[in-house]
Amino acid sequence: MRDNYHIPSGCAISGIMSEQGKTFGGEMIITSIANMHFRANGLGGGFAAYGIYPEHKDYYALHLTYDSEAGREQAEKIIGDYFIIRLDERIPTRPVSVIRNRPVLWRYFVSIKGEVKEEHYDLSEEDIVVMAVMQVNSQVQDAFVASSGKNMGVFKDVGYPEDIGEFFRLDSYKGYLWTAHGRFPTNTSAWWGGAHPMGLLDWSVVHNGEISSYGINRRYLANFGYKCHLHTDTEVITYLFDLLVRKHRLPIETAAKVLAAPLWSEIERMPDAEREAMIALRSVYGGALLNGPFSVVLGSTKMMVGLNDRIKLRPMIAARDADTVFIASEEAAVRAVCPNPEKIWNVRAGEPVVAVLRDNAA
C-alpha cells in the first residue's frame, strides 16, 4: 500500500495570456491555480489581471490596502499630493467565511497633477508614480499599494487562491492576461502585503522559490530609489524588472541574462563575442543577479514572461494553444483549463518564455 504523503516544492504559480488581446473571465485562472492547491498552505495568494478597466484605461489604477483609518488618511494625503483622483471606490468583494481579518480595500483611478510634472520635469510619469508608491509603502505604517498600473490590478490576501478569487469576485472581471499565486511561505510572515503578486506600475510578479541574494539585491536597488518594505524577497524581483526593462531599456531576453546569469564556467565556453557581452553584463549588473531557487511569472501590459533560475531548481511548464500561452508550476494546472494544447514543454534553466501582445490586438 502506498503511503499517503505530499512534498510540495514551494509555491504554486500560473499565468494565462491571449496574445491577440482577447479577454476572458477569471474563472480559468482560478481553476488552474486551484489544481495546485496542495502546493500552498493557505498563508497567502492572489491574482493580477490585465485589461480589466477599459473604461478607465488612461488613468493609473491604484489598489490600496488599509489596516486603520489613520493609515488611510496618511496614504490619501500622499495620493492627493501627487495625483488628481478621477474616481475612488471600495474594491468589490463578497463574503467568504475563511477570509478573516479583512482590511479596507480601496482603488483610485488617478492622473498626475500638472504642477507635479512641472516640479519633477526631469522624471517620467512612471518615475513619479514609483516615487509616490515608495513613499506610501515606506512611510505609512498601516497602508500599502498593491498595484499601480493602467488598466490592470492586483488582488491578494491571506488564504488559498481559490478562496481569494471568490472573495474578490474575479468572475465578474474580464482580462487578456491573468497570473496567480498560491503561497507556501518559509521564512517570511503571512500578511496581505507579502502575498503575491507583487506589483509596481504595470509589472506584477508571482514567484516560487527563495532569493538568497535578497540583501545584496535590496541594497543595489536602493541606489536607484527603490525601497523594499513589504518583507518578501519577491519585491526585489519586481523592482529589478522595472529598473532593467523600463528604466535601462534592456530587452527582456537581456534582462533575463542579468537576473538568471549563466555560471562563469558556462560563460568561459561561449564564443568570443557572446562571452564578452556576458562578462560586461555581469560586471555592470552584478548586484542584480538573483541567487537561489526560483521560478517566476512576470506580467505587464505588453507581455507575459516565465523565467527559471540558472540551474532550474523549481519546476515550470509552458504551453501554447493557438494565440493563448500558458505557464505554470505543473502540467496538470495547464491541462485543467486546456486539456490538449498544441504544444507543451519544460521551460529550460535561465531561458525566458515570452508571450507578447500583438500590435493588432483587440
Backbone hydrogen bonds in HBPLUS format (Angstrom, degrees):
<---DONOR---> <-ACCEPTOR-->    atom                        ^
c    i                          cat <-CA-CA->   ^        H-A-AA   ^      H-
h    n   atom  resd res      DA  || num        DHA   H-A  angle D-A-AA Bond
n    s   type  num  typ     dist DA aas  dist angle  dist       angle   num
A0012-ALA N   A0182-GLY O   2.87 MM 170  4.79 163.9  1.90 143.1 148.5     1
A0182-GLY N   A0012-ALA O   2.83 MM 170  4.79 157.1  1.88 140.2 143.4     2
A0329-SER N   A0013-ILE O   3.04 MM 316  5.59 136.1  2.24 162.1 155.9     3
A0014-SER N   A0180-ALA O   3.11 MM 166  5.16 148.8  2.21 140.2 138.5     4
A0180-ALA N   A0014-SER O   2.76 MM 166  5.16 146.5  1.87 155.9 156.1     5
A0015-GLY N   A0327-ILE O   2.71 MM 312  5.08 142.0  1.86 157.2 158.3     6
A0327-ILE N   A0015-GLY O   2.94 MM 312  5.08 152.5  2.02 147.7 149.2     7
A0016-ILE N   A0178-TRP O   2.83 MM 162  5.38 158.6  1.87 159.0 165.3     8
A0178-TRP N   A0016-ILE O   2.89 MM 162  5.38 161.5  1.93 156.6 162.9     9
A0017-MET N   A0325-VAL O   2.98 MM 308  5.32 156.5  2.03 150.7 157.5    10
A0325-VAL N   A0017-MET O   2.86 MM 308  5.32 159.9  1.90 154.9 159.8    11
A0018-SER N   A0176-TYR O   2.89 MM 158  5.43 163.0  1.92 162.6 167.4    12
A0021-GLY N   A0018-SER O   3.00 MM   3  5.25 160.9  2.04 109.2 114.9    13
A0019-GLU N   A0323-ASP O   2.91 MM 304  5.44 174.4  1.91 155.9 154.2    14
A0358-ARG N   A0019-GLU O   2.88 MM 339  5.76 177.5  1.88 159.0 158.5    15
A0362-ALA N   A0020-GLN O   3.05 MM 342  6.50 142.8  2.19 167.3 155.9    16
A0024-PHE N   A0175-GLY O   2.84 MM 151  5.48 154.2  1.90 136.2 137.5    17
A0175-GLY N   A0024-PHE O   3.03 MM 151  5.48 161.9  2.06 144.0 139.2    18
A0030-ILE N   A0026-GLY O   3.14 MM   4  6.31 156.9  2.19 152.6 159.7    19
A0031-THR N   A0027-GLU O   2.93 MM   4  6.13 157.7  1.98 148.9 154.5    20
A0032-SER N   A0028-MET O   3.05 MM   4  6.31 157.1  2.10 147.1 153.3    21
A0033-ILE N   A0029-ILE O   3.02 MM   4  6.20 171.4  2.03 152.1 153.3    22
A0034-ALA N   A0030-ILE O   2.89 MM   4  5.88 152.9  1.97 146.6 154.9    23
A0035-ASN N   A0031-THR O   3.19 MM   4  6.28 135.5  2.40 137.8 147.2    24
A0036-MET N   A0033-ILE O   3.07 MM   3  5.49 153.6  2.14 107.9 115.8    25
A0037-HIS N   A0034-ALA O   3.12 MM   3  5.02 137.9  2.31 120.6 114.7    26
A0039-ARG N   A0036-MET O   2.96 MM   3  5.60 165.6  1.98 124.1 128.5    27
A0040-ALA N   A0037-HIS O   3.18 MM   3  5.82 161.9  2.21 115.9 121.3    28
A0041-ASN N   A0183-ARG O   3.11 MM 142  6.60 153.6  2.18 157.8 149.7    29
A0183-ARG N   A0044-GLY O   2.76 MM 139  4.90 159.5  1.80 154.6 150.2    30
A0045-GLY N   A0157-ASP O   3.14 MM 112  5.89 147.7  2.25 159.3 156.1    31
A0157-ASP N   A0045-GLY O   3.06 MM 112  5.89 158.7  2.10 170.8 175.3    32
A0046-GLY N   A0181-HIS O   3.10 MM 135  5.40 148.0  2.21 136.1 141.5    33
A0181-HIS N   A0046-GLY O   2.95 MM 135  5.40 140.4  2.11 155.4 158.3    34
A0047-PHE N   A0155-PHE O   2.79 MM 108  5.25 155.9  1.85 146.4 154.0    35
A0155-PHE N   A0047-PHE O   2.80 MM 108  5.25 166.2  1.82 158.5 162.8    36
A0048-ALA N   A0179-THR O   3.04 MM 131  5.21 152.3  2.12 131.8 136.8    37
A0179-THR N   A0048-ALA O   2.99 MM 131  5.21 154.7  2.05 143.5 148.9    38
A0049-ALA N   A0153-GLY O   3.00 MM 104  5.61 157.5  2.05 157.6 164.9    39
A0153-GLY N   A0049-ALA O   3.03 MM 104  5.61 146.9  2.14 150.7 160.0    40
A0050-TYR N   A0177-LEU O   2.96 MM 127  5.20 148.5  2.06 154.6 159.5    41
A0176-TYR N   A0050-TYR O   2.91 MM 126  5.97 139.3  2.07 150.5 162.3    42
A0051-GLY N   A0151-ASN O   2.72 MM 100  5.19 158.5  1.77 176.5 168.8    43
A0056-HIS N   A0053-TYR O   2.95 MM   3  5.41 155.1  2.01 115.7 123.8    44
A0059-TYR N   A0056-HIS O   3.05 MM   3  5.71 169.4  2.06 126.6 129.8    45
A0060-TYR N   A0110-VAL O   2.93 MM  50  5.25 147.9  2.03 162.2 156.3    46
A0110-VAL N   A0060-TYR O   2.90 MM  50  5.25 162.5  1.93 148.0 152.3    47
A0061-ALA N   A0149-GLY O   2.80 MM  88  5.67 169.7  1.81 143.2 146.0    48
A0062-LEU N   A0108-TYR O   2.76 MM  46  5.04 166.3  1.78 157.7 157.9    49
A0108-TYR N   A0062-LEU O   2.88 MM  46  5.04 150.2  1.97 139.0 148.9    50
A0063-HIS N   A0147-SER O   3.01 MM  84  5.26 160.8  2.05 140.4 145.5    51
A0146-ALA N   A0063-HIS O   2.73 MM  83  5.34 151.3  1.81 153.4 161.5    52
A0064-LEU N   A0106-TRP O   2.80 MM  42  5.33 177.3  1.80 168.5 169.5    53
A0106-TRP N   A0064-LEU O   3.00 MM  42  5.33 166.7  2.01 150.8 155.1    54
A0065-THR N   A0144-PHE O   3.08 MM  79  5.63 158.3  2.13 159.3 166.1    55
A0144-PHE N   A0065-THR O   3.20 MM  79  5.63 143.4  2.34 144.5 154.0    56
A0066-TYR N   A0104-VAL O   2.81 MM  38  4.96 160.3  1.85 150.3 155.8    57
A0104-VAL N   A0066-TYR O   2.90 MM  38  4.96 153.5  1.97 149.9 151.3    58
A0067-ASP N   A0142-ASP O   2.85 MM  75  4.94 163.2  1.87 143.2 145.3    59
A0072-ARG N   A0068-SER O   3.11 MM   4  6.43 151.2  2.19 141.1 148.7    60
A0073-GLU N   A0069-GLU O   2.95 MM   4  6.22 161.2  1.99 149.5 154.0    61
A0074-GLN N   A0070-ALA O   3.01 MM   4  6.25 163.1  2.04 151.3 155.3    62
A0075-ALA N   A0071-GLY O   2.96 MM   4  6.09 163.3  1.99 148.2 153.2    63
A0076-GLU N   A0072-ARG O   2.86 MM   4  5.96 165.5  1.88 155.1 159.3    64
A0077-LYS N   A0073-GLU O   3.04 MM   4  6.17 139.9  2.20 138.7 149.0    65
A0078-ILE N   A0074-GLN O   3.23 MM   4  6.58 155.8  2.29 145.4 150.4    66
A0079-ILE N   A0075-ALA O   2.90 MM   4  6.22 163.9  1.93 154.0 158.8    67
A0080-GLY N   A0076-GLU O   2.88 MM   4  5.91 157.9  1.93 139.8 146.0    68
A0081-ASP N   A0077-LYS O   3.03 MM   4  6.26 135.1  2.24 138.5 150.2    69
A0081-ASP N   A0078-ILE O   3.08 MM   3  5.07 128.0  2.36  95.0 109.0    70
A0082-TYR N   A0078-ILE O   3.32 MM   4  6.65 143.5  2.46 147.6 155.5    71
A0082-TYR N   A0079-ILE O   3.20 MM   3  5.45 130.7  2.46 101.2 112.9    72
A0083-PHE N   A0079-ILE O   2.81 MM   4  5.74 163.3  1.84 162.0 167.5    73
A0113-LYS N   A0082-TYR O   3.03 MM  31  6.04 174.7  2.03 148.3 148.5    74
A0084-ILE N   A0111-SER O   2.69 MM  27  5.29 163.8  1.71 163.4 169.3    75
A0111-SER N   A0084-ILE O   3.05 MM  27  5.29 151.1  2.13 142.4 151.4    76
A0086-ARG N   A0109-PHE O   2.76 MM  23  5.53 147.5  1.86 155.7 166.9    77
A0087-LEU N   A0109-PHE O   3.35 MM  22  5.22 145.4  2.48 137.9 140.8    78
A0109-PHE N   A0087-LEU O   2.79 MM  22  5.22 168.6  1.80 163.4 166.2    79
A0089-GLU N   A0107-ARG O   3.01 MM  18  5.65 155.0  2.07 156.0 163.8    80
A0107-ARG N   A0089-GLU O   2.88 MM  18  5.65 168.1  1.90 168.2 171.8    81
A0091-ILE N   A0105-LEU O   2.99 MM  14  5.57 166.9  2.01 127.3 131.6    82
A0094-ARG N   A0167-PHE O   2.86 MM  73  5.12 143.7  1.99 137.3 147.5    83
A0099-ILE N   A0096-VAL O   3.02 MM   3  5.60 157.5  2.07 120.1 127.1    84
A0116-VAL N   A0113-LYS O   3.13 MM   3  5.25 129.3  2.40  97.7 111.0    85
A0117-LYS N   A0113-LYS O   3.12 MM   4  6.53 157.0  2.18 151.8 157.6    86
A0118-GLU N   A0114-GLY O   2.99 MM   4  6.26 153.4  2.06 145.7 153.5    87
A0119-GLU N   A0115-GLU O   2.92 MM   4  6.05 155.2  1.98 137.4 144.1    88
A0120-HIS N   A0116-VAL O   2.94 MM   4  6.09 159.5  1.98 149.6 154.9    89
A0123-LEU N   A0120-HIS O   2.98 MM   3  5.53 166.0  2.00 123.5 125.6    90
A0128-ILE N   A0124-SER O   3.12 MM   4  6.48 151.3  2.21 149.0 156.4    91
A0128-ILE N   A0125-GLU O   3.10 MM   3  5.17 118.6  2.49  95.9 110.8    92
A0129-VAL N   A0125-GLU O   3.01 MM   4  6.38 156.7  2.06 153.0 159.3    93
A0130-VAL N   A0126-GLU O   2.94 MM   4  6.21 164.1  1.96 152.5 156.6    94
A0131-MET N   A0127-ASP O   2.93 MM   4  6.16 155.3  1.99 144.2 151.0    95
A0132-ALA N   A0128-ILE O   3.00 MM   4  6.30 155.6  2.07 148.9 154.8    96
A0133-VAL N   A0129-VAL O   2.91 MM   4  6.19 163.0  1.94 156.7 161.4    97
A0134-MET N   A0130-VAL O   2.87 MM   4  6.06 167.4  1.89 156.8 160.0    98
A0135-GLN N   A0131-MET O   3.05 MM   4  6.20 148.6  2.15 140.5 149.1    99
A0136-VAL N   A0132-ALA O   3.06 MM   4  6.38 160.4  2.10 153.2 157.1   100
A0137-ASN N   A0133-VAL O   2.96 MM   4  6.16 179.6  1.96 161.9 162.0   101
A0138-SER N   A0134-MET O   2.97 MM   4  5.88 142.8  2.11 140.3 149.1   102
A0139-GLN N   A0135-GLN O   2.95 MM   4  5.67 146.1  2.06 142.2 149.8   103
A0140-VAL N   A0136-VAL O   3.04 MM   4  5.38 158.1  2.09 142.7 145.6   104
A0163-ASP N   A0160-TYR O   3.05 MM   3  5.49 127.0  2.34 110.6 123.7   105
A0164-ILE N   A0160-TYR O   3.04 MM   4  6.34 153.4  2.12 151.0 159.5   106
A0165-GLY N   A0161-PRO O   2.81 MM   4  6.06 157.6  1.86 154.8 159.8   107
A0166-GLU N   A0162-GLU O   3.21 MM   4  6.37 149.0  2.31 133.8 141.3   108
A0167-PHE N   A0163-ASP O   2.83 MM   4  6.06 159.1  1.87 147.7 154.0   109
A0168-PHE N   A0164-ILE O   2.94 MM   4  6.15 161.2  1.97 155.1 158.2   110
A0170-LEU N   A0165-GLY O   3.09 MM   5  5.43 173.2  2.09 160.8 161.8   111
A0169-ARG N   A0166-GLU O   3.15 MM   3  5.10 158.2  2.19 102.7 108.9   112
A0172-SER N   A0169-ARG O   2.99 MM   3  5.78 166.8  2.00 122.6 126.7   113
A0173-TYR N   A0170-LEU O   3.24 MM   3  5.40 168.8  2.25 108.3 111.5   114
A0194-GLY N   A0191-TRP O   3.12 MM   3  5.43 127.9  2.41 104.4 117.8   115
A0195-ALA N   A0192-TRP O   3.29 MM   3  5.43 151.1  2.38 101.1 109.4   116
A0198-MET N   A0205-VAL O   2.97 MM   7  5.24 154.8  2.04 142.0 146.4   117
A0205-VAL N   A0198-MET O   2.90 MM   7  5.24 145.7  2.01 141.3 152.5   118
A0200-LEU N   A0203-TRP O   3.08 MM   3  5.29 154.5  2.14 137.6 142.4   119
A0203-TRP N   A0200-LEU O   2.87 MM   3  5.29 148.1  1.97 144.3 142.2   120
A0204-SER N   A0299-GLY O   3.00 MM  95  5.03 138.8  2.18 141.7 141.8   121
A0299-GLY N   A0204-SER O   2.81 MM  95  5.03 165.1  1.83 149.9 153.8   122
A0206-VAL N   A0297-VAL O   3.09 MM  91  5.42 159.5  2.13 148.7 155.1   123
A0297-VAL N   A0206-VAL O   3.01 MM  91  5.42 159.4  2.06 150.4 155.7   124
A0208-ASN N   A0295-SER O   2.89 MM  87  5.26 163.8  1.92 159.1 163.9   125
A0295-SER N   A0208-ASN O   2.87 MM  87  5.26 137.9  2.05 143.5 156.3   126
A0210-GLU N   A0293-PRO O   2.80 MM  83  5.69 151.2  1.88 161.3 170.5   127
A0214-TYR N   A0211-ILE O   3.27 MM   3  5.48 151.2  2.35 114.4 114.1   128
A0212-SER N   A0291-ASN O   2.95 MM  79  5.54 131.0  2.20 128.8 137.8   129
A0217-ASN N   A0213-SER O   2.90 MM   4  6.08 172.3  1.91 165.9 168.5   130
A0218-ARG N   A0214-TYR O   2.77 MM   4  5.87 158.6  1.81 153.7 159.6   131
A0219-ARG N   A0215-GLY O   3.09 MM   4  6.29 162.2  2.12 146.9 151.0   132
A0220-TYR N   A0216-ILE O   2.92 MM   4  6.12 156.1  1.98 150.7 158.0   133
A0221-LEU N   A0217-ASN O   2.94 MM   4  6.14 161.5  1.98 151.3 155.5   134
A0222-ALA N   A0218-ARG O   3.09 MM   4  6.31 143.3  2.23 141.9 151.7   135
A0223-ASN N   A0220-TYR O   3.17 MM   3  5.66 146.5  2.29 108.7 117.1   136
A0224-PHE N   A0221-LEU O   2.86 MM   3  5.42 155.7  1.92 116.5 124.3   137
A0226-TYR N   A0221-LEU O   3.29 MM   5  5.40 161.2  2.33 136.7 131.1   138
A0225-GLY N   A0222-ALA O   3.22 MM   3  5.08 170.0  2.23 105.4 106.5   139
A0235-GLU N   A0232-THR O   3.20 MM   3  5.88 156.5  2.26 116.1 121.6   140
A0236-VAL N   A0233-ASP O   3.21 MM   3  5.90 138.9  2.39 114.1 121.5   141
A0237-ILE N   A0234-THR O   3.10 MM   3  5.28 124.5  2.42 100.8 114.7   142
A0238-THR N   A0234-THR O   3.31 MM   4  6.69 160.6  2.35 156.3 159.8   143
A0239-TYR N   A0235-GLU O   3.20 MM   4  6.48 166.1  2.22 152.5 155.6   144
A0240-LEU N   A0236-VAL O   2.89 MM   4  5.96 151.3  1.97 145.5 153.5   145
A0241-PHE N   A0237-ILE O   3.08 MM   4  6.33 156.7  2.13 150.9 155.8   146
A0242-ASP N   A0238-THR O   3.19 MM   4  6.51 156.9  2.25 144.6 151.0   147
A0243-LEU N   A0239-TYR O   2.89 MM   4  6.14 159.7  1.94 149.1 154.5   148
A0244-LEU N   A0240-LEU O   2.87 MM   4  5.98 175.7  1.88 155.5 156.8   149
A0245-VAL N   A0241-PHE O   2.92 MM   4  5.68 163.4  1.94 146.3 151.9   150
A0246-ARG N   A0242-ASP O   3.06 MM   4  5.17 129.9  2.32 119.1 133.4   151
A0247-LYS N   A0242-ASP O   3.13 MM   5  6.57 157.9  2.18 157.0 163.8   152
A0248-HIS N   A0243-LEU O   2.86 MM   5  6.14 145.7  1.97 154.1 165.4   153
A0250-LEU N   A0244-LEU O   2.91 MM   6  5.73 171.2  1.92 151.3 151.1   154
A0254-THR N   A0251-PRO O   2.96 MM   3  5.26 123.1  2.29 104.7 119.2   155
A0255-ALA N   A0251-PRO O   2.92 MM   4  6.28 161.0  1.96 158.4 164.6   156
A0256-ALA N   A0252-ILE O   2.96 MM   4  6.16 149.7  2.05 143.2 151.0   157
A0257-LYS N   A0253-GLU O   3.27 MM   4  6.57 142.3  2.43 132.9 141.7   158
A0257-LYS N   A0254-THR O   3.00 MM   3  5.06 120.7  2.36  96.0 111.0   159
A0258-VAL N   A0254-THR O   3.11 MM   4  6.51 132.5  2.34 142.1 155.3   160
A0258-VAL N   A0255-ALA O   3.06 MM   3  5.04 132.8  2.29  95.4 108.7   161
A0259-LEU N   A0255-ALA O   2.96 MM   4  6.28 166.0  1.98 158.3 160.3   162
A0260-ALA N   A0256-ALA O   2.81 MM   4  5.71 164.3  1.84 149.4 154.7   163
A0290-LEU N   A0259-LEU O   2.99 MM  31  5.20 165.3  2.01 132.6 136.9   164
A0266-GLU N   A0263-LEU O   2.92 MM   3  5.22 130.6  2.17 104.6 118.0   165
A0267-ILE N   A0263-LEU O   2.97 MM   4  6.36 157.3  2.03 152.5 159.6   166
A0268-GLU N   A0264-TRP O   2.97 MM   4  6.18 156.2  2.03 152.2 156.8   167
A0269-ARG N   A0266-GLU O   3.08 MM   3  5.41 142.2  2.22 105.5 116.0   168
A0270-MET N   A0267-ILE O   3.09 MM   3  5.31 164.2  2.12 111.3 116.3   169
A0275-ARG N   A0271-PRO O   2.80 MM   4  5.88 161.8  1.84 165.4 171.6   170
A0276-GLU N   A0272-ASP O   2.92 MM   4  6.14 161.5  1.96 155.9 160.1   171
A0277-ALA N   A0273-ALA O   3.05 MM   4  6.28 155.4  2.12 144.4 151.2   172
A0278-MET N   A0274-GLU O   2.98 MM   4  6.20 158.8  2.02 149.2 154.6   173
A0279-ILE N   A0275-ARG O   2.95 MM   4  6.15 156.9  2.00 150.4 156.8   174
A0280-ALA N   A0276-GLU O   3.01 MM   4  6.20 154.7  2.08 143.6 150.2   175
A0281-LEU N   A0277-ALA O   3.01 MM   4  6.32 157.6  2.06 147.7 153.4   176
A0282-ARG N   A0278-MET O   2.90 MM   4  6.12 164.3  1.92 152.1 156.3   177
A0283-SER N   A0279-ILE O   2.93 MM   4  6.05 146.7  2.04 142.5 151.8   178
A0284-VAL N   A0280-ALA O   2.94 MM   4  6.11 164.1  1.96 154.7 158.1   179
A0285-TYR N   A0281-LEU O   2.84 MM   4  5.70 164.4  1.87 151.1 156.4   180
A0288-ALA N   A0285-TYR O   2.95 MM   3  5.32 158.5  1.99 114.0 121.1   181
A0289-LEU N   A0286-GLY O   3.36 MM   3  5.65 165.0  2.39 108.5 112.9   182
A0309-ASP N   A0294-PHE O   2.88 MM  15  5.29 130.7  2.12 165.3 156.1   183
A0296-VAL N   A0307-LEU O   2.83 MM  11  5.22 153.3  1.91 148.1 157.2   184
A0307-LEU N   A0296-VAL O   2.93 MM  11  5.22 156.2  1.98 147.9 153.5   185
A0298-LEU N   A0305-VAL O   2.73 MM   7  4.96 162.7  1.75 151.6 157.2   186
A0305-VAL N   A0298-LEU O   2.87 MM   7  4.96 158.3  1.92 141.3 148.1   187
A0300-SER N   A0303-MET O   2.93 MM   3  5.35 126.5  2.22 166.3 172.8   188
A0357-LEU N   A0302-LYS O   2.74 MM  55  5.06 175.1  1.74 146.8 147.7   189
A0304-MET N   A0355-ALA O   2.88 MM  51  5.12 151.6  1.96 142.3 149.9   190
A0355-ALA N   A0304-MET O   2.82 MM  51  5.12 170.1  1.83 160.5 163.6   191
A0306-GLY N   A0353-VAL O   2.86 MM  47  4.98 154.6  1.93 141.3 149.9   192
A0353-VAL N   A0306-GLY O   2.90 MM  47  4.98 157.0  1.96 143.0 150.5   193
A0312-LYS N   A0309-ASP O   3.14 MM   3  5.11 146.2  2.26 102.1 112.2   194
A0347-VAL N   A0316-MET O   3.16 MM  31  5.72 169.4  2.18 139.4 142.4   195
A0317-ILE N   A0328-ALA O   2.75 MM  11  5.35 168.0  1.76 167.8 171.4   196
A0328-ALA N   A0317-ILE O   2.93 MM  11  5.35 157.8  1.98 150.3 155.7   197
A0318-ALA N   A0345-TRP O   2.90 MM  27  5.49 170.1  1.91 167.1 170.0   198
A0345-TRP N   A0318-ALA O   2.82 MM  27  5.49 164.0  1.85 160.4 164.0   199
A0319-ALA N   A0326-PHE O   2.86 MM   7  4.99 148.0  1.96 144.0 144.7   200
A0326-PHE N   A0319-ALA O   2.84 MM   7  4.99 168.5  1.86 142.8 144.9   201
A0320-ARG N   A0343-LYS O   2.85 MM  23  5.27 153.3  1.92 148.0 152.0   202
A0342-GLU N   A0320-ARG O   2.96 MM  22  5.89 118.4  2.35 135.6 152.6   203
A0343-LYS N   A0320-ARG O   3.14 MM  23  5.27 152.0  2.22 152.6 153.7   204
A0321-ASP N   A0324-THR O   2.91 MM   3  5.30 159.2  1.96 155.2 161.2   205
A0324-THR N   A0321-ASP O   3.03 MM   3  5.30 164.3  2.06 129.7 129.7   206
A0333-ALA N   A0330-GLU O   3.16 MM   3  5.52 136.3  2.36 104.1 114.6   207
A0334-VAL N   A0331-GLU O   2.99 MM   3  5.29 134.1  2.21 105.4 117.9   208
A0335-ARG N   A0331-GLU O   2.99 MM   4  6.34 167.8  2.01 160.3 162.9   209
A0336-ALA N   A0332-ALA O   2.90 MM   4  5.92 130.1  2.16 138.5 150.1   210
A0337-VAL N   A0334-VAL O   3.08 MM   3  5.78 152.1  2.16 116.1 123.0   211
A0338-CYS N   A0334-VAL O   2.84 MM   4  5.88 136.7  2.03 145.0 157.9   212
A0351-GLU N   A0348-ARG O   3.26 MM   3  5.58 170.0  2.27 127.0 127.2   213
A0361-ALA N   A0358-ARG O   2.93 MM   3  5.17 155.7  1.99 120.2 120.1   214
